[in-house]
């Protein structure tokens, strides 16, 4: 039997703050973010935004075994230690109503907590909220230079995992399109295209028949009429090239955001709207 010491590393949680209800707090948060973001422009008109705070709660202080077993009545009557103080380590803001389907307006991880993968966590949360709302979106553009680096790394990890999870038989090729990739990752088509080009995992495969177009024509044509096959430009993606890219860039293929961590039913609006219609 092997004993394993498990240490409490604390917990992470997301707090949602309504900019219309907590105006002063959200204004102060936006002004604080301006210290680190040159392109931050919203300071006072925060009523149209929700703010999602990433909060870290340290583990409770360990109790001393010697103090617990001490016969001294004074030590036994000591008050329990105060609960650990919670720390806001970053946040992202999101428009309540975005005509461009933006799922994130501003994102910041405070400097002492950067380079720990927390930015990717917030990005994953923003996309999970979009998925629950049934809205295909992305971050507000233009994205800052620092934001581009973080997002392209996040998009690359999501697209790479989707590609590697595609089931293919040995010796056979599977034909998919960028729209299918977009629906599978909830990343906008144009963002999928950008990251696929930058990953360098695609190679020219010449011209070929678009299977979607063939299917549509066959279903619509009368019996005995030959289907019109539309020829399109195709590229080939090598899974081994994807794995090499993942290893070279130190990308983790684990999901940055666990959908099971959300409160049941949170942000699920699409089904309700369909029922009302």
Secondary structure as UniProt FT lines:
FT   STRAND          11..18
FT   TURN            19..21
FT   HELIX           23..34
FT   TURN            35..36
FT   TURN            38..39
FT   TURN            47..48
FT   STRAND          49..57
FT   HELIX           65..68
FT   HELIX           73..76
FT   STRAND          86..95
FT   TURN            99..100
FT   STRAND          102..104
FT   STRAND          106..109
FT   HELIX           111..113
FT   HELIX           118..133
FT   STRAND          138..139
FT   HELIX           145..165
FT   TURN            170..171
FT   HELIX           178..185
FT   HELIX           189..199
FT   STRAND          202..209
FT   HELIX           211..220
FT   TURN            223..224
FT   STRAND          231..237
FT   HELIX           239..248
FT   TURN            249..250
FT   HELIX           259..261
FT   TURN            264..267
FT   HELIX           270..276
//
